[in-house]
């Protein structure tokens, strides 16, 4: 599981939130997966290697739920589950529009909402 971009403060922040247990969800754009790319959609029960700042292995997470919803239907619980301190869906949306700044995000843009749990931590 690669959160944010390699060697960025955002990745460091997101990974630390997973390791603390405060981040139990992440969002992706639906068009970042098959058939538009070679990347498979996340699946419930799938286990992924959690990588850190420089792609070093830090633990294993297991996907517990996946939903594809229009951006306009992302709810406050999901925003909170992302563990980034979002106080509102508007805060969540603004942060993700900045992150996905190379794309136009509308209320209809499909978002993959993925929940997970940390099942193993290395070191």
N, C-alpha and C positions, 0 to 999 in steps of 0.2 A: 504494500500500500504506500504509494507516494503521495504525500499531502503537500500541496503547494509545489513550488519549484525547488530543485536541488540547490543547495548552498545559499538559501535565502533565510532572512529572519522569520518570514512567514512560516516556512517549513519547521524551523526550530520551535516556534511558538505552538504550532498545531500538534507536533509530535509530543511536546511536553504536556499538552492538554490531554492527549490520549493516555500517556503514561501515568498522569495524575488521576485519570478516571473521569475527568470533566467533559471530555469530548467523546461522544458515543455515536456520532453521525457525521456524514460528509455529503456534499452535493457535487454533482457533475452535470454537464450538459448531455442530453440524450444523444445529440449528434456527434459526440466524441467516441461513440461505440459503433460496433457493427450495425448495419452494413456500411456506414460512412468511413470507418477506419478498421484496422485489424484488431482493435481492442474489444474483448468480450464484455458483455454486460455483467455486472456483479450478480451473484446467485446466493441465495440463502444457504448457509452451511459451508460456503467456501471459506477456506483459510488462506490468509495472505501474510506475507512477510512485511512487517512494518519497518520502513527504512528511515534513517535520520538525515542530518545535514548533508552528508557526503555519500548517501546511499548505503551507509553501514547498517547491518541488521540489528534491530533493537528489540524485536518481539514478534509475536504472531497475533493477528486479530481474526475473528470469525464473523462473517456477515450474518446478521440475525433477521434483517428485514430489508426489502427493496421495494420502493414505490416510484413510479414515473408519474409526475404531476406537472401541469402547467405552472410556470413561475408565479402566476397570480393566485395559485391555490396553496403555495407553501404556507404552513401554519406556524404559529408562535412556538408550539412545542418542538417542532423540528428545528427551528432557529435556535432555540435554547439547547437542544441536544447536540448541536454543533460545537458547543462548549467554547465559543469565542466571545461570550459576554454580550450577545445581542439582546437589547431590551425590547425590541419590536421587530415585526416582520419587515418594516421599512428599513431598519438598520441592517438586517440580514440582506435584503435586496440591494441596498446601496453598496455594501461591501462586495457582494458577488458581481455586481455590474462592473465595479472597478477591476476585480480579478479577471473577469471575462471581457475586458475592454475591447478585445479584437472582434467582438460580435455584438450585434444589436439584440438586446434582451427585451422581450415584450411579455405581457401577461400570458401569452400563448406559448412561449418558448418552453419546450419540455425539459424538465429537470429530473435527474435521477437522485432520489433521496435514499441514501443507504445508511442503515444503522449497523453497528458492529459492537463487539466486546473484545477486550484484550484478554487473551487466554494464556499467553506466555510472555514473559519479559526476560530478556537476556541481560546478564551481568548484574 
